[in-house]
Amino acid sequence: VWVSGVPDDVSRLFDWLEDIVHLHTKLSASLAGLRDVHNPNLQCVGETLQPFMAKLEIYQPYLVKLEFVATRIEHLVAQEKSDIGDFSKLQERSSTCQGWSLEKYLVEPVQRLSQYPDFFHVSSRCVLLTFHD
């Protein structure tokens, strides 16, 4: 349970979000490991990313339920006596959240996911240029 009074569907969305964060933490650590080795071979980037591709499926339930649950959260936040609403408002005012609303945080993984095709396209072009030279 994340916070008392959090509906099950909202809690599940938070669980899926936590899974996404863990995946990206591992992905980031793997890429940072490449940087630490100072390996200019871009093929290593592809080899490092490859095992993570299938794991991106963890986004599926999150993407399917996000709109519905985000609307539900919006209604809960608007209620005068709502644990999650009070929690959300408190967090928004904290310096850690930098004024971001809970809804903005929930959409962030979707925005990041939408940037991957461009990243992979540019990366693949760099690898091809490396092999061509």
MIMIMAR-21253 format. One record per residue (C-alpha): x, y, z; residue in three letters. Coordinates in steps of 0.001 Angstrom, whole numbers, padded with zeros to 6 digits, always signed. Example, Ala and Ser with C-alpha at 12.3 -4.5 7.8 and 13.67 -1.06 7.14 Angstrom:
<setors>
+012300-004500+007800Ala/+013670-001060+007140Ser/
</setors>
This chain:
<setors>
+000000+000000+000000Val/+001440+003330-001048Trp/-000679+005654+001079Val/-003781+004833+003079Ser/-006914+005485+001088Gly/-005296+004813-002296Val/-007654+002805-004513Pro/-006355-000525-005832Asp/-006161+000627-009458Asp/-004116+003677-008469Val/-001843+001519-006338Ser/-001295-000879-009261Arg/-000380+002047-011515Leu/+002183+003166-008931Phe/+003558-000394-008810Asp/+003952-000436-012597Trp/+005606+002972-012443Leu/+008019+001648-009843Glu/+008862-001271-012173Asp/+009543+001216-014981Ile/+011813+003273-012729Val/+013762+000149-011714His/+014213-000853-015359Leu/+015532+002571-016277His/+017838+002598-013265Thr/+019400-000653-014489Lys/+019547+000628-018061Leu/+021206+003846-016954Ser/+023745+001957-014846Ala/+024618-000260-017818Ser/+025142+002720-020094Leu/+027153+004525-017409Ala/+029359+001450-017215Gly/+030145+001848-020908Leu/+031018+005481-020399Arg/+033363+004559-017562Asp/+035211+002145-019838Val/+035714+004976-022370His/+034900+002633-025217Asn/+034354+004619-028408Pro/+032809+001620-030178Asn/+029120+002421-030547Leu/+028307-001212-031237Gln/+028788-001761-027506Cys/+025852+000565-026891Val/+023597-001608-029016Gly/+024831-004752-027321Glu/+024182-003156-023947Thr/+020670-002012-024888Leu/+019608-005276-026565Gln/+018742-007194-023358Pro/+016534-004314-022227Phe/+014344-004182-025344Met/+012046-007049-024379Ala/+011808-005671-020861Lys/+010195-002488-022169Leu/+006969-004499-022267Glu/+006515-003494-018632Ile/+005134-000256-020057Tyr/+002086-002051-021506Gln/-000223-002183-018475Pro/+000903+001290-017460Tyr/+000041+002726-020872Leu/-003299+000929-020995Val/-004470+002168-017590Lys/-002770+005560-017345Leu/-005538+007751-018750Glu/-008277+006148-016663Phe/-006254+006168-013447Val/-004946+009706-014029Ala/-008536+010912-014377Thr/-009432+009070-011205Arg/-006509+010657-009368Ile/-007568+014074-010645Glu/-011035+013537-009149His/-009565+012288-005869Leu/-007253+015300-005636Val/-010234+017600-006204Ala/-012136+016039-003297Gln/-011897+017936-000062Glu/-011284+014877+002123Lys/-009034+012527+000199Ser/-005855+010952+001530Asp/-004281+010782-001901Ile/-005428+014316-002670Gly/-003861+015632+000520Asp/-000690+013646-000138Phe/-000471+014892-003731Ser/-000943+018531-002730Lys/+001659+018200+000019Leu/+004176+016682-002376Gln/+003607+019346-005028Glu/+004587+021994-002494Arg/+007796+020195-001528Ser/+011051+021393-003035Ser/+011820+017863-004235Thr/+008910+017908-006690Cys/+009820+021347-008060Gln/+006149+022215-008476Gly/+005365+019211-010649Trp/+001900+017761-010196Ser/+001357+014051-009730Leu/-000266+013968-013161Glu/+002873+015433-014744Lys/+005008+012761-013091Tyr/+002660+010044-014317Leu/+002956+011207-017940Val/+006761+011496-017866Glu/+007443+007780-018622Pro/+005170+007984-021658Val/+007068+010999-022945Gln/+010373+009242-022380Arg/+009154+006135-024190Leu/+008109+008240-027168Ser/+011682+009572-027461Gln/+013233+006113-027852Tyr/+012570+005646-031588Pro/+014528+008816-032395Asp/+017308+007798-030017Phe/+017581+004342-031592Phe/+017475+005792-035097His/+020320+008217-034373Val/+022289+005512-032558Ser/+021919+003074-035441Ser/+023110+005721-037901Arg/+026164+006342-035716Cys/+026937+002624-035619Val/+026612+002396-039404Leu/+028924+005379-039838Leu/+031426+003778-037459Thr/+031433+000537-039456Phe/+031589+002409-042754His/+034700+004326-041711Asp/
</setors>
